[in-house]
Amino acid sequence: MSDILIHNGTILTGYTKLESSCLLISNGEIADVFGEKRFRQKTFSPQTRIFNADGAYITPGLIDTHIHGFGGFGADDLSPDSILSMSEELADYGVTGFCPTVYTDETDSMIAATEACVEAIGLEKGAKILGINLEGPFVSPKRIGAQKTSAAKEVDIKLMEKLIKAGSGHVICMTVAPELKNMRDIALYAVKNGITLLAGHTDATYENMVEGMQAGILHSTHFFNAMSNLHHRNPGAVGAIMIHPEMACEIIADGHHVHPDIVKLLLRDKPVSKVVLVTDALKPTMQKTGKYTANKEEVYLREGLFYKKSDNVIAGSTLTMLSGIKNLVTWGIHIENAVQMASSNPARIYHFHNRGSLVPGSIADITIFNDKFEMQSTIIGGELLRNSLIEEKHSS
């Protein structure tokens, strides 16, 4: 694998912004980050491939930790080939790592979907599978959203063990309703097994949420959506997440699931390090042909959202990670913060070792896009997978 040098770009490390900077990749890792002046003074090996970013943003690879499907492929297909097709499609949109997300469904289907994800791990030709996300089944029927009401389960530690066993050590997170009876058993099991629990699809009172936090439920699924609302006498799930700085939260920044000004309000109160951009994208997102289905139900597209044909309930978003970043910036959020929400924050919260930042020693997962938020390049593990940057000749 040749070394790669990218210069004349704005590097967003995942935490800070470096104007007119360069990035050197060697052996699949970030070897160095330095200024343009040093680039002009330094001589590189003839084997080093040099690319001019022409002022584009060079960022950590985008990480989508909550995504059901993409490009006509999804976890609900119960097929490793479908997960692998997701991997290839996502790389075209700057995603270098993702967590295929399993719907709340009947137990056999959830196990089959989880096992399909496991079979795909290590065979990816695009975005890497960084873990498996289980959205349920221990959730509230009162806040079921687009999940299957009939599949919502009471706490069952043996069922939890079955699901985790199906994941062969790759289940990294699960959405739960903190108010369910015996939820503490699930929380303690998750802590012992290194699984992050997210409060979501929940009708929890404020007190339920605080009890959940005490047991280690410190993240939350698609904040504001499918959870008990803020009320001045009962702050509910929304209030608890806003009030307690230790709570992290996902945000779907499509402008539909959450009003842009509410996102700005959240970031005024919540540390940016605790906010994770996700798409919650469904199987038909960026699908080119064919019937739109999600979780075995037909859906239709209207004004940027998918709706279930059966009851017109919102089923999910058509968001991509890059369009989410673009939206956040359009709403007045600094681009370095938007990129942090899409890369270093999920990497830190889910313990993705050496991912999510552009510092020496990190895995060279990189996304490059211009100031119009158009994709320029996707690099995964130091391999140039998608590229429209101009390669320059140089002398040794």
C-alpha positions as a printed Julia matrix, in Angstrom:
396×3 Matrix{Float64}:
   0.0     0.0    0.0
   1.54    3.31  -1.12
   1.84    6.24   1.25
  -0.7     8.99   0.53
  -0.14   12.7    1.08
  -3.11   15.08   0.89
  -2.28   18.79   0.99
  -3.96   22.17   0.56
  -6.96   21.27   2.69
  -8.76   22.33   5.83
  -8.3    19.54   8.35
 -11.03   18.98  10.92
  -9.33   16.64  13.38
 -12.55   15.68  15.13
 -11.95   18.38  17.73
 -10.22   21.35  16.08
  -9.91   23.09  12.71
  -6.54   23.42  10.94
  -6.45   25.73   7.92
  -4.13   25.1    4.96
  -2.86   21.78   6.25
  -1.6    18.41   5.06
  -2.14   14.8    6.03
   0.27   11.91   5.51
  -1.0     8.31   5.49
   1.33    5.35   5.86
   0.58    1.66   6.48
  -3.11    2.38   6.89
  -2.62    4.94   9.67
  -2.29    8.69  10.04
   1.48    9.21  10.01
   1.6    13.0   10.35
  -0.42   16.21  10.23
   1.41   19.42   9.32
   1.13   22.82   7.65
   1.39   23.7    3.96
   4.69   25.52   4.52
   6.36   22.3    5.65
   4.9    20.48   2.64
   6.63   22.91   0.3
   9.95   22.39   2.12
   9.82   18.6    2.47
  10.81   15.91  -0.03
   8.68   12.77  -0.2
   9.42    9.3   -1.54
   8.64    8.78  -5.25
   6.2     6.06  -4.15
   4.12    8.56  -2.17
   0.93    9.52  -3.98
   0.25   13.25  -3.59
  -3.24   14.73  -3.91
  -4.31   18.36  -3.89
  -7.46   18.85  -1.82
  -7.99   22.3   -3.36
  -9.25   23.75  -0.08
 -11.68   20.91   0.69
 -12.45   19.71   4.21
 -10.42   16.69   5.32
 -12.27   15.02   8.18
 -12.31   11.79  10.16
 -14.37    9.15   8.42
 -18.07    9.57   9.18
 -19.51    6.98  11.59
 -23.23    6.16  11.53
 -24.13    4.25  14.68
 -27.89    4.08  14.02
 -28.8     2.98  10.5
 -31.29    0.28   9.46
 -30.54    0.25   5.76
 -29.25    2.11   2.74
 -29.41    1.94  -1.05
 -32.11   -0.73  -1.08
 -30.31   -3.01   1.4
 -30.96   -3.43   5.11
 -30.59   -5.45   8.28
 -34.23   -6.5    7.88
 -33.24   -8.56   4.81
 -31.67  -11.05   7.27
 -28.82  -11.52   4.81
 -25.06  -10.93   5.16
 -24.94  -10.05   1.46
 -27.38   -7.21   2.08
 -25.25   -5.87   4.94
 -22.18   -6.02   2.69
 -24.03   -4.12  -0.03
 -24.87   -1.46   2.57
 -21.16   -1.26   3.3
 -20.3    -0.53  -0.33
 -23.11    1.97  -0.83
 -22.27    3.91   2.34
 -18.66    4.44   1.24
 -19.96    6.52  -1.67
 -21.41    8.95   0.87
 -18.36    9.34   3.09
 -19.29    6.78   5.74
 -16.28    4.72   6.81
 -17.87    2.86   9.73
 -21.43    1.92  10.69
 -23.52   -0.11  13.1
 -26.26   -2.0   11.26
 -29.35   -1.52  13.4
 -31.85   -4.29  14.11
 -35.52   -3.37  14.53
 -37.73   -4.46  17.41
 -39.21   -7.6   15.88
 -40.15  -11.15  16.76
 -37.28  -12.91  18.48
 -36.43  -15.24  15.57
 -36.16  -12.28  13.19
 -34.01  -10.25  15.57
 -31.67  -13.2   16.05
 -31.49  -13.86  12.29
 -30.74  -10.19  11.55
 -28.05  -10.13  14.23
 -26.44  -13.31  12.93
 -26.46  -11.92   9.37
 -24.54   -8.86  10.59
 -22.0   -11.1   12.32
 -21.45  -13.12   9.13
 -20.71   -9.92   7.2
 -18.06   -8.62   9.61
 -14.6    -8.79   8.1
 -15.85   -9.15   4.52
 -16.67   -5.47   3.91
 -15.52   -3.78   0.71
 -16.67   -0.36   1.9
 -17.6     1.03   5.29
 -16.51   -1.17   8.19
 -19.06   -2.76  10.51
 -18.04   -1.41  13.91
 -20.71   -3.18  15.94
 -24.37   -4.19  15.98
 -27.11   -1.9   17.32
 -30.25   -3.53  18.75
 -33.18   -1.1   18.81
 -35.24   -3.02  21.36
 -36.99   -5.3   22.13
 -37.32   -4.07  25.74
 -39.18   -0.9   24.8
 -42.52    0.71  25.61
 -45.57   -0.02  23.42
 -46.74    3.49  24.36
 -43.81    5.05  22.45
 -43.29    2.38  19.82
 -42.97    4.73  16.83
 -42.31    2.69  13.68
 -41.27   -0.44  15.61
 -43.66   -3.39  15.88
 -45.97   -2.99  18.88
 -46.51   -6.76  19.1
 -42.75   -7.34  19.32
 -42.11   -5.07  22.34
 -41.1    -7.31  25.23
 -41.07   -7.15  28.99
 -37.63   -7.48  30.54
 -36.37  -11.02  30.04
 -32.74  -11.67  30.93
 -32.74  -15.05  29.12
 -33.91  -13.34  25.92
 -31.2   -10.72  26.41
 -28.63  -13.5   26.66
 -29.94  -15.1   23.44
 -29.65  -11.84  21.53
 -26.16  -11.15  22.81
 -25.08  -14.71  22.02
 -26.36  -14.28  18.45
 -24.09  -11.23  18.19
 -20.96  -13.25  19.01
 -19.48  -10.35  20.96
 -20.36   -7.7   18.35
 -23.52   -6.22  19.92
 -22.33   -2.87  21.25
 -25.59   -1.13  22.14
 -29.29   -1.58  22.78
 -32.26    0.76  23.07
 -34.36    0.18  26.2
 -37.21    1.82  28.1
 -35.82    2.58  31.61
 -39.28    2.41  33.21
 -39.82   -1.3   32.46
 -39.99   -3.57  35.51
 -36.64   -5.25  36.3
 -34.78   -3.04  33.82
 -31.95   -2.84  36.35
 -31.19   -6.51  35.62
 -30.68   -5.67  31.94
 -28.59   -2.61  32.82
 -26.25   -4.55  35.08
 -25.92   -7.32  32.48
 -25.04   -4.7   29.86
 -22.37   -3.13  32.06
 -20.73   -6.52  32.62
 -20.75   -7.26  28.89
 -19.56   -3.87  27.64
 -22.87   -2.95  26.01
 -24.02    0.67  25.93
 -27.71    1.12  26.77
 -29.69    3.97  25.22
 -32.97    5.26  26.62
 -35.46    5.3   23.79
 -38.97    4.31  22.76
 -39.72    5.13  26.35
 -42.58    6.62  28.36
 -40.32    7.09  31.39
 -41.0     9.61  34.11
 -38.15   11.85  35.21
 -37.62    9.57  38.22
 -37.47    6.5   35.95
 -34.77    8.2   33.89
 -32.7     9.11  36.95
 -32.92    5.51  38.19
 -31.8     4.36  34.73
 -28.83    6.71  34.81
 -27.83    5.33  38.2
 -27.78    1.86  36.62
 -25.64    3.03  33.69
 -28.16    4.06  31.01
 -26.27    7.16  29.88
 -27.07    7.48  26.16
 -30.37    8.03  24.33
 -31.91    7.05  21.01
 -33.03    9.69  18.45
 -33.5    12.36  21.11
 -36.94   14.0   21.32
 -38.5    11.27  19.14
 -40.44    8.33  20.64
 -39.92    9.4   24.25
 -41.87   11.13  27.04
 -41.95   14.87  26.53
 -40.78   17.74  28.72
 -43.43   18.97  31.17
 -42.95   21.46  33.98
 -44.33   18.99  36.57
 -42.69   15.92  35.06
 -39.59   16.64  32.98
 -39.88   13.15  31.45
 -37.18   11.57  29.3
 -36.56   14.74  27.31
 -36.1    16.83  30.44
 -33.81   14.3   32.11
 -31.54   14.18  29.07
 -31.42   17.98  28.86
 -30.87   18.47  32.59
 -28.11   15.91  33.18
 -24.85   16.7   31.36
 -23.63   13.1   31.74
 -26.4    11.91  29.38
 -25.46   11.62  25.7
 -28.0    11.68  22.88
 -28.48   10.89  19.22
 -29.85   13.56  16.89
 -31.42   13.04  13.45
 -30.53   16.35  11.79
 -32.9    16.22   8.84
 -34.97   19.24   9.92
 -38.08   17.03  10.18
 -37.53   14.77  13.16
 -36.34   17.74  15.24
 -36.81   21.44  14.48
 -33.5    23.17  13.7
 -33.96   25.67  16.53
 -34.47   22.83  19.01
 -31.13   21.37  17.91
 -29.55   24.78  18.53
 -31.23   24.93  21.94
 -29.89   21.47  22.76
 -26.33   22.48  21.85
 -26.62   25.63  23.92
 -27.34   23.5   26.98
 -25.68   20.13  26.27
 -21.9    19.71  25.8
 -21.26   19.1   22.1
 -19.18   16.07  23.09
 -22.4    14.38  24.23
 -24.31   14.75  20.95
 -24.09   12.09  18.22
 -25.32   12.67  14.68
 -27.16    9.63  13.28
 -29.32    9.08  10.22
 -31.73    6.34  11.39
 -31.86    5.76   7.63
 -34.11    3.07   6.22
 -33.47    0.49   3.53
 -34.87    2.65   0.67
 -32.62    5.63   1.45
 -30.82    6.48  -1.82
 -32.44    3.43  -3.39
 -32.41    3.84  -7.16
 -35.18    1.49  -8.31
 -37.85   -0.86  -6.99
 -40.53   -0.86  -4.31
 -39.78    0.92  -1.04
 -39.96   -1.38   1.98
 -38.65   -1.17   5.54
 -38.95   -3.76   8.29
 -41.03   -5.9    5.9
 -43.59   -3.11   5.4
 -44.21   -0.97   2.34
 -43.32    2.69   2.85
 -43.62    5.81   0.75
 -41.52    8.95   0.51
 -42.9    12.43   1.16
 -40.94   15.63   1.78
 -37.8    13.88   2.99
 -39.45   11.29   5.24
 -40.58    7.72   4.81
 -44.08    6.88   6.02
 -45.65    3.46   6.57
 -48.26    2.87   3.9
 -50.46    0.95   6.34
 -51.09    3.78   8.83
 -49.12    6.86   7.58
 -46.86    6.81  10.65
 -43.36    8.25  10.11
 -41.08    5.26   9.54
 -37.71    7.0    9.31
 -35.45    9.42   7.51
 -33.75    9.68   4.12
 -30.79   11.43   5.72
 -27.14   10.77   4.89
 -24.39   11.65   7.34
 -22.94   14.28   5.0
 -26.33   15.94   4.45
 -26.79   15.92   8.23
 -23.5    17.8    8.64
 -24.57   20.23   5.91
 -27.88   20.85   7.69
 -26.18   21.49  11.03
 -23.81   24.03   9.43
 -26.71   25.69   7.61
 -28.46   26.06  10.97
 -25.48   27.99  12.35
 -23.45   25.25  14.03
 -19.68   25.42  13.54
 -18.5    22.84  11.02
 -15.87   21.46  13.4
 -18.65   20.74  15.92
 -20.87   19.13  13.28
 -18.02   16.87  12.17
 -17.22   16.03  15.8
 -20.82   14.87  16.26
 -20.43   12.61  13.21
 -17.03   11.1   14.01
 -15.1    11.54  17.25
 -18.17   11.57  19.5
 -19.53    8.15  18.44
 -15.99    6.75  18.38
 -15.41    7.84  21.98
 -18.82    6.83  23.35
 -18.67    3.36  21.77
 -14.94    2.85  22.32
 -14.0     2.47  18.65
 -10.27    2.24  19.23
  -8.1     4.62  17.15
 -11.03    5.86  15.09
 -12.88    9.16  14.84
  -9.96   11.59  14.85
  -7.12   12.68  12.58
  -4.07   12.4   14.79
  -0.88   10.38  14.28
  -1.45    6.72  15.07
  -5.16    6.73  14.26
  -6.6     4.39  11.63
  -6.7     6.27   8.33
 -10.48    6.46   7.91
 -10.98    9.79   6.16
 -13.78   11.69   4.44
 -13.08   14.64   2.15
 -15.77   17.02   0.89
 -15.78   20.53  -0.53
 -17.48   23.68   0.74
 -20.64   22.71  -1.17
 -20.69   19.45   0.82
 -19.96   17.41  -2.28
 -17.98   14.19  -1.8
 -14.37   14.28  -2.95
 -12.86   11.18  -1.42
 -13.42    8.29   0.97
 -10.39    6.56   2.47
 -10.85    3.49   4.66
  -7.91    1.95   6.47
  -5.55    3.94   4.26
  -7.14    2.59   1.06
  -8.47    5.14  -1.41
 -11.93    3.76  -2.22
 -13.73    6.73  -3.77
 -11.79    9.67  -5.16
 -12.14   12.75  -7.36
  -9.07   14.61  -6.05
  -6.34   15.53  -8.53
  -3.14   13.51  -8.19
   0.05   15.55  -8.58
   3.41   14.53  -9.96
   6.43   15.18  -7.83
  10.15   14.72  -7.94
  12.21   12.77  -5.43
